[in-house]
């Protein structure tokens, strides 16, 4: 059975993450596991009671009963660790954005993502998009690992019969532009081989303003889900600025973001969207 982990700190943004995860479970026939990290085992029973109360306070429809996991530790190590131990296919997590002061705030969310072997889907407190995904935006850059996010984006598109939008920057450097063109040609060929409907777009700006243009386009095109790779650990090869991932997961339009660490060990079965 597929599993979706939802870390909770009992705030409204965690409510939104739980709601989104439960909607997703209906499409993927997954079981939702709520997760809370405590400082000591003495807090476990109280945490379980709070999770049950949080779930009961919402109208949630899931194909399987919601499970509750409480672990002592810290959120940075133990949320990714619990997801791996539970063999979860996806973590749906809320972020309070750059201004919050709760458990999971701003760059803290990205730090948790960076430690995770499991794909993570980030929502914000004001996210109104539902899990019924009709359009997916995939930014294309210079990295060879692009194929990893394309695989997951295509799995998602097949499940929801969604359209994929590919977006890349306009580079003035001929070498870089040719490299981007090769990546785009690969992506188009891969999408066509899987019979996925898609659109391609090139921004007017180069790499320097690319992330701003990505977010602008996502809002303009009414995108339901952004799919990106996380290169936060490897700043030396980052194409679009040191805080690119941060800007995307806390985007001003609060569009959900599916973010994956580039790893050669990802297998087809690791995607919750694989059919």
Secondary structure, 3 states (H helix, E strand, C coil): CCEEEEECCCCHHHHHHHHHHHHHHHHHCCEEEEEEEECCHHHHHHHHHHHHHHHHCCCCCCCCCCEEEEEECCHHHHHHHHHHHCCCCEEEEEECCCCCCCCCCCHHHHHHHHCCCCCEEEEECCCCCCCCCCEEEEEECCCCCHHHHHHHHHHHHHHHCCEEEEEECCCCCHHHHHHHHHHHHHHHHHHHHCCCCEEEEECCCCHHHHHHHHHHHHHHCCCCEEEEEECCCCHHHCCCCCCHHHHHHCCCCCCCEEEEECCCCCCHHHCCCCC
